[in-house]
Amino acid sequence: MNRLLDAALDRTIVGGYSRAGYALRARGFAPLPRLDGATVAVTGATSGLGLAAAQGFARLGARTILVARDPERGEQARAATAEHGTAELRIADLARLDDVRRLATQLQDTDILINNAGVLPPHHTLTVDGHELTFAVNVLAPFLLTALLPNARRVITVSSGGMYAQKLDVADLDSTAGDFSGTKAYAKSKRAEVVLNELWAQRGRPGMHAMHPGWVDTPGLQRSLHTFHSIAKPILRTPQQGADTIVFLGAIDPSPPSGRFWSDRRQRPTHYLPTTHETPEARQQLWDACVTRTQAPVA
Ligand SMILES: NC(=O)c1ccc[n+]([C@@H]2O[C@H](COP(=O)([O-])OP(=O)(O)OC[C@H]3O[C@@H](n4cnc5c(N)ncnc54)[C@H](OP(=O)(O)O)[C@@H]3O)[C@@H](O)[C@H]2O)c1
C-alpha cells in the first residue's frame, strides 16, 4: 500500500486499527522467512495475541516456548501450539520479580523474546514486591527479563495504540494519585514500554522492537474493556491478524533498526499529540526507576 494512504489510514484510528485496515494493508504483505533452529519465547501465551504469536512462530519452524502463570491454561495453549510445530511450556507469574528471575534462568537459550503478557486491572493492586500491578506486569517484568537475557538477539514488546493518549508519567509510576483508572494506568504503562524500547536501543542493544496490534478480539479485551468490546466486536481483528506484526518483527531478515515502533509491518510515529512528548530527564528517571526496582544487571 502507498505510504501516504497507509499513514492516513492510521490517523483515522478506526481505519488503521480495525480488521478492515489490516485487510487492506495485508494485501501487500510478503511471506515471512523460516525460523528453523531459532528459539522463541512468548510471554502471556495462554490466549489472545500471545497464543496467536506462538502459533505463528511454530508454523515458521521455530522452537516455541510458551510462558504462562497457570499450568493448566499453559498446557492447553502448548498443546494447541504443538499442532503447528514445536512447543514447550514454562511457568512463571510475571507479577513476581523472583519468578521473573527464575524464568530467566530457564530461557537462556532464547533467540527471540516476545514481551506480550499484559494486564488492565479494574482496581489498584500492589504486587508482593510492592509495585502497582499494571506497572509490575507490563513494564518491570519485561524490563527485567530483557536485562537477564542479553543474548536474545531480538526483543519484541507488545505495546498499545492506547499509549498515544498518555505522556510518560515518572512522578506516579504506581498510579497512586487520585482515583485509580485502569485504562489510564494501562496507557501509561504502554507509553513506558515504548520509551524503554527506545532507551535499550540508545544504550546499544540491537533488535529491540515495540509494536501495537490494533484492536483485537481477545479474552483480555473482552474482560477489561467490556463495553468497547461489545460495540466494536464486528470490526475487531482476529488474534492472528493482531499478532502478524509480532511474528513479522521476529522473522524479518535483516532485523530492522533497533528502538522503533511498529504496526502492520510499518514503522509508526510514537507521538500524534504535541502534549505527550517527554523530556530526556523523565526518560532517564524511568530507566533508573526500573533498574532500582528490579535490581536488573544494567548500568
Ligand atoms: N486485544 C487488544 O486489542 C490489544 C490492543 C493493544 C495491545 N494489546 C496488548 O496485547 C497483549 C496481549 O493481550 P491480549 O489482548 O491478548 O489479552 P489476553 O488474552 O488477556 O492475554 C494476556 C496474557 O497475559 C497473561 N498474563 C497476565 N498477567 C500475567 C502474569 N502476572 N504472569 C504471567 N502472565 C500473565 C495472561 O495469562 P492468564 O491466562 O493467566 O491470564 C494472558 O496469557 C497485552 O500486552 C496487551 O496490552 C492488546
The ligand as an SDF file (V2000), in Angstrom:
LIG
                    3D

 48 52  0  0  0  0  0  0  0  0999 V2000
   -6.5040   -7.0120   22.4710 N   0  0  0  0  0  0  0  0  0  0  0  0
   -6.1920   -5.7920   22.0350 C   0  0  0  0  0  0  0  0  0  0  0  0
   -6.9570   -5.1290   21.3240 O   0  0  0  0  0  0  0  0  0  0  0  0
   -4.8540   -5.1920   22.3980 C   0  0  0  0  0  0  0  0  0  0  0  0
   -4.5700   -3.9070   21.8930 C   0  0  0  0  0  0  0  0  0  0  0  0
   -3.3500   -3.3440   22.1980 C   0  0  0  0  0  0  0  0  0  0  0  0
   -2.4200   -4.0320   22.9420 C   0  0  0  0  0  0  0  0  0  0  0  0
   -2.7230   -5.2690   23.4310 N   0  0  0  0  0  0  0  0  0  0  0  0
   -1.6900   -5.9430   24.2320 C   0  0  0  0  0  0  0  0  0  0  0  0
   -1.5370   -7.2660   23.8020 O   0  0  0  0  0  0  0  0  0  0  0  0
   -1.0120   -8.0630   24.8540 C   0  0  0  0  0  0  0  0  0  0  0  0
   -1.8260   -9.3450   24.9640 C   0  0  0  0  0  0  0  0  0  0  0  0
   -3.1510   -9.0130   25.3310 O   0  0  0  0  0  0  0  0  0  0  0  0
   -4.4390   -9.8160   24.8410 P   0  0  0  0  0  0  0  0  0  0  0  0
   -5.3690   -8.8010   24.3110 O   0  0  0  0  0  0  0  0  0  0  0  0
   -4.0310  -10.9620   24.0100 O   0  0  0  0  0  0  0  0  0  0  0  0
   -5.0340  -10.2440   26.2590 O   0  0  0  0  0  0  0  0  0  0  0  0
   -5.1990  -11.6630   26.9830 P   0  0  0  0  0  0  0  0  0  0  0  0
   -5.9310  -12.5890   26.1000 O   0  0  0  0  0  0  0  0  0  0  0  0
   -5.7830  -11.3460   28.3200 O   0  0  0  0  0  0  0  0  0  0  0  0
   -3.7180  -12.1530   27.1780 O   0  0  0  0  0  0  0  0  0  0  0  0
   -2.9130  -11.6600   28.2120 C   0  0  0  0  0  0  0  0  0  0  0  0
   -1.9080  -12.7030   28.5750 C   0  0  0  0  0  0  0  0  0  0  0  0
   -1.0620  -12.1790   29.6390 O   0  0  0  0  0  0  0  0  0  0  0  0
   -1.0020  -13.1620   30.6510 C   0  0  0  0  0  0  0  0  0  0  0  0
   -0.7350  -12.6070   31.9680 N   0  0  0  0  0  0  0  0  0  0  0  0
   -1.4270  -11.6550   32.6300 C   0  0  0  0  0  0  0  0  0  0  0  0
   -0.9030  -11.4690   33.8510 N   0  0  0  0  0  0  0  0  0  0  0  0
    0.1500  -12.3100   33.9600 C   0  0  0  0  0  0  0  0  0  0  0  0
    1.0830  -12.6000   34.9980 C   0  0  0  0  0  0  0  0  0  0  0  0
    1.0400  -11.9780   36.1730 N   0  0  0  0  0  0  0  0  0  0  0  0
    2.0240  -13.5360   34.7620 N   0  0  0  0  0  0  0  0  0  0  0  0
    2.0650  -14.1990   33.5950 C   0  0  0  0  0  0  0  0  0  0  0  0
    1.2180  -13.9810   32.5880 N   0  0  0  0  0  0  0  0  0  0  0  0
    0.2670  -13.0480   32.7680 C   0  0  0  0  0  0  0  0  0  0  0  0
   -2.3610  -13.8370   30.6190 C   0  0  0  0  0  0  0  0  0  0  0  0
   -2.3180  -15.0600   31.3020 O   0  0  0  0  0  0  0  0  0  0  0  0
   -3.6150  -15.7090   32.0270 P   0  0  0  0  0  0  0  0  0  0  0  0
   -4.2540  -16.6040   31.0180 O   0  0  0  0  0  0  0  0  0  0  0  0
   -3.0260  -16.4670   33.1660 O   0  0  0  0  0  0  0  0  0  0  0  0
   -4.4860  -14.5710   32.4670 O   0  0  0  0  0  0  0  0  0  0  0  0
   -2.5410  -13.9700   29.1200 C   0  0  0  0  0  0  0  0  0  0  0  0
   -1.8180  -15.0760   28.6380 O   0  0  0  0  0  0  0  0  0  0  0  0
   -1.0550   -7.1980   26.1070 C   0  0  0  0  0  0  0  0  0  0  0  0
    0.2200   -6.6730   26.3800 O   0  0  0  0  0  0  0  0  0  0  0  0
   -1.9980   -6.0820   25.7160 C   0  0  0  0  0  0  0  0  0  0  0  0
   -1.7320   -4.8940   26.4040 O   0  0  0  0  0  0  0  0  0  0  0  0
   -3.9180   -5.8670   23.1770 C   0  0  0  0  0  0  0  0  0  0  0  0
  1  2  1  0
  2  3  2  0
  2  4  1  0
  4  5  1  0
  4 48  2  0
  5  6  2  0
  6  7  1  0
  7  8  2  0
  8  9  1  0
  8 48  1  0
  9 10  1  0
  9 46  1  0
 10 11  1  0
 11 12  1  0
 11 44  1  0
 12 13  1  0
 13 14  1  0
 14 15  2  0
 14 16  1  0
 14 17  1  0
 17 18  1  0
 18 19  2  0
 18 20  1  0
 18 21  1  0
 21 22  1  0
 22 23  1  0
 23 24  1  0
 23 42  1  0
 24 25  1  0
 25 26  1  0
 25 36  1  0
 26 27  1  0
 26 35  1  0
 27 28  2  0
 28 29  1  0
 29 30  1  0
 29 35  2  0
 30 31  1  0
 30 32  2  0
 32 33  1  0
 33 34  2  0
 34 35  1  0
 36 37  1  0
 36 42  1  0
 37 38  1  0
 38 39  2  0
 38 40  1  0
 38 41  1  0
 42 43  1  0
 44 45  1  0
 44 46  1  0
 46 47  1  0
M  CHG  2   8   1  16  -1
M  END
$$$$
